[in-house]
Amino acid sequence: MKEGLFIVIYGINNIGKSTQVEMLLEAFKKAKLEVKHIKYPIYDLEPTGSKINEVLRSGKEQVMSEVALQKLYAKNRLDYQSELIRMLASGINIIAEDYVGTGLGWGWTKGAEIEELIKINRGLLKPDIVVLLDGERYLEGKEENHIHETNDEWMETCRDKYMELATRFNWEVVDANQTRDEVHDNIIDVIEKKVKELE
């Protein structure tokens, strides 16, 4: 049985996820809790990482089907799973930026069937706590060559899909358009509430 908490933070691109993950890591360290940050996909994990990066950042139109791309993402998560389980079992808390829900949200946005996407990701470890950051994007963080970040229509659709997924899978939703500290406080409240429920 795993001992560390597996926490996942979701949200569309440029919503402040990285900032909130950093603040959460600091809060855990300040509380003298062992913690590690994982950002999915894991680009240095071969063979899937470099293939995913090429599709996202080559600046070219996506040629492979969305289902094929999501299978690459799922394989990337699965290939890292033994390491994830090992760390949790040793008492390390994991804060993941993106995970299965990212694939569901984006795959669905780009035309794949949601039930097929769920099937593709079967067998992957379920998080203990999931937080969805929802709000308007901070466009100054936009990455020019990123296939998703340059498509505003996709971003809006994905935001809607994330909210549907939050309802379906009981994710906790936090308003991302508050101050950084307010968002952080809300996330801490969610974690404390969920930890009590897990006890």
C-alpha positions in Angstrom: 0.0 0.0 0.0 1.4 3.4 -1.0 2.3 5.8 1.8 3.0 9.1 0.0 0.1 11.2 -1.3 -0.3 11.3 -5.1 -1.6 14.8 -5.9 -2.4 16.0 -9.5 -2.9 19.5 -10.6 -4.8 20.1 -13.9 -5.7 23.1 -15.9 -5.4 24.5 -19.5 -2.0 25.9 -20.5 -1.0 29.3 -19.2 -3.3 29.1 -16.2 -0.6 29.2 -13.5 -0.1 25.5 -12.8 3.7 25.6 -12.6 3.5 28.6 -10.2 1.1 26.8 -8.0 3.0 23.5 -8.1 6.2 25.4 -7.0 4.3 27.0 -4.1 2.9 23.6 -3.1 6.4 22.1 -3.1 7.6 24.8 -0.9 4.7 24.3 1.5 5.4 20.6 1.8 9.1 21.2 2.4 8.3 23.8 5.0 6.1 21.2 6.8 9.1 18.8 6.7 7.3 16.5 4.3 9.2 14.6 1.6 8.0 15.7 -1.8 8.8 15.4 -5.5 7.5 17.2 -8.6 6.6 15.2 -11.7 5.6 17.0 -14.9 3.9 14.8 -17.5 4.6 13.9 -20.2 8.2 12.9 -19.2 10.1 14.1 -22.2 13.4 12.3 -21.4 11.7 8.9 -21.2 12.3 7.1 -24.4 10.9 6.2 -26.9 7.7 8.1 -26.1 9.0 11.4 -24.7 10.8 12.6 -27.8 8.0 11.5 -30.1 5.4 13.5 -28.1 7.7 16.6 -28.0 8.2 16.4 -31.8 4.4 16.5 -32.3 3.8 19.3 -29.8 6.7 21.6 -30.7 7.9 21.0 -34.3 5.7 23.9 -35.5 4.2 21.4 -38.1 0.6 20.3 -38.4 -0.2 17.1 -36.4 -0.1 14.1 -38.8 -0.7 11.2 -36.5 -4.3 10.6 -35.3 -5.3 12.0 -32.0 -5.9 8.4 -30.7 -2.3 7.4 -31.7 -0.9 10.5 -29.9 -2.9 9.7 -26.8 -1.6 6.1 -26.8 1.9 7.6 -26.8 1.0 9.7 -23.8 -0.5 6.7 -22.0 2.5 4.6 -22.7 4.8 7.4 -21.4 2.8 7.4 -18.1 2.8 3.6 -17.9 6.6 3.4 -18.5 7.1 5.7 -15.5 4.6 4.0 -13.3 6.9 1.6 -11.5 9.1 4.6 -10.4 6.0 6.5 -9.3 4.8 3.5 -7.2 8.3 3.1 -5.8 8.5 6.7 -4.6 5.0 6.7 -3.1 5.8 3.4 -1.3 8.9 4.9 0.2 6.8 7.7 1.7 7.5 10.5 -0.8 4.6 12.7 -1.6 4.2 13.3 -5.4 2.8 16.5 -6.9 2.2 15.9 -10.6 1.6 18.7 -13.1 -0.8 17.0 -15.6 -1.6 13.3 -15.9 -4.3 11.1 -17.3 -6.9 13.9 -17.1 -4.8 16.0 -19.4 -5.0 13.3 -22.1 -8.7 12.9 -21.6 -9.3 16.7 -21.9 -7.0 17.3 -24.9 -7.8 14.1 -26.7 -11.6 14.8 -26.3 -11.0 18.4 -27.5 -9.3 17.2 -30.6 -12.0 14.8 -31.7 -11.2 11.5 -29.9 -14.1 9.6 -28.2 -13.9 10.1 -24.4 -14.8 6.4 -23.7 -11.9 5.3 -25.9 -9.5 7.7 -24.2 -10.6 6.3 -20.8 -9.9 2.8 -22.1 -6.4 3.7 -23.4 -5.5 4.9 -19.8 -6.8 1.9 -17.9 -4.3 0.4 -15.5 -2.7 3.7 -14.6 -2.5 4.6 -10.9 -5.3 6.8 -9.6 -4.4 10.0 -7.8 -5.4 10.6 -4.1 -6.2 14.2 -4.7 -7.0 16.0 -8.0 -7.2 19.8 -8.3 -8.4 21.6 -11.5 -7.4 25.2 -11.9 -10.1 26.9 -13.9 -10.1 30.4 -15.3 -8.9 32.8 -18.0 -5.4 32.2 -19.3 -2.4 34.4 -18.6 -1.4 34.9 -22.2 2.1 36.4 -21.5 3.2 32.8 -20.8 2.1 31.5 -24.2 4.7 29.3 -26.0 4.9 30.3 -29.7 5.6 26.9 -31.3 3.4 24.8 -29.1 0.6 23.2 -31.1 -2.0 23.6 -28.3 -1.0 27.0 -26.9 -1.3 28.8 -30.2 -4.9 27.6 -30.8 -7.3 29.7 -28.7 -10.4 27.9 -29.8 -8.9 24.5 -28.7 -8.1 26.1 -25.3 -11.6 27.3 -24.7 -13.0 23.9 -25.7 -10.5 22.1 -23.5 -11.4 24.3 -20.6 -15.1 23.2 -21.0 -14.1 19.5 -21.3 -12.0 19.8 -18.1 -15.1 21.1 -16.3 -17.1 18.2 -17.6 -14.4 15.8 -16.4 -14.2 17.5 -13.0 -18.0 16.7 -12.6 -17.6 13.1 -13.8 -14.6 12.3 -11.7 -15.2 14.5 -8.7 -12.1 16.7 -9.1 -11.9 19.7 -6.8 -12.1 23.0 -8.8 -10.2 26.1 -7.8 -10.6 29.6 -9.3 -7.3 30.3 -11.0 -8.0 34.0 -11.5 -7.5 35.0 -7.8 -4.2 36.2 -6.5 -1.4 33.6 -6.4 -1.7 33.4 -2.6 -5.4 33.0 -2.7 -5.2 30.2 -5.2 -2.5 28.5 -3.1 -4.6 28.8 0.1 -7.6 27.2 -1.7 -5.4 24.3 -2.9 -4.0 23.8 0.6 -7.6 23.8 1.9 -8.6 21.1 -0.6 -5.6 18.9 0.3 -6.3 19.2 4.0 -9.9 18.3 3.5 -9.1 15.3 1.3 -6.4 14.1 3.7 -9.0 14.0 6.5 -11.4 12.0 4.2 -8.6 9.5 3.4 -7.7 8.9 7.0 
